[in-house]
């Protein structure tokens, strides 16, 4: 199984999270400079468009990019607090020709003040969605995803692939 992991702003894939993901397959985790490169979505798409991916895991800014790339790269996505409604840095959104929208699971932290779940829900309600969204709002969860929450989410996500 090929998994694309997209980190958040100023982030990277931590070793504990990499270890969890490696239980499910081969990990691709490009290091993205969202602050200085406004075309991260295009860069990731060009890099992975000819690679068969099974899933995208994204967090915050990576969740934003993963939201669109899941359809373009034809794979399911698990997105933690995706920065869909607004982002602290400018990023180009590509207009993909989508044949079939993919299932997306969104895990939102009820206590997230960086990407408030209300903004994400408003964004989703205003879109013409052609895919299956599964949205979970987790009480007590803020923007950062603790390793135990990450591990549980991976177990639930990969059991359904």
Secondary structure as UniProt FT lines:
FT   STRAND          2..6
FT   TURN            9..10
FT   HELIX           15..22
FT   TURN            23..24
FT   STRAND          26..28
FT   TURN            34..36
FT   TURN            38..39
FT   HELIX           40..48
FT   TURN            49..50
FT   STRAND          55..59
FT   HELIX           61..72
FT   TURN            73..74
FT   STRAND          76..80
FT   STRAND          104..109
FT   TURN            110..111
FT   HELIX           117..126
FT   STRAND          133..138
FT   TURN            139..140
FT   HELIX           147..159
//
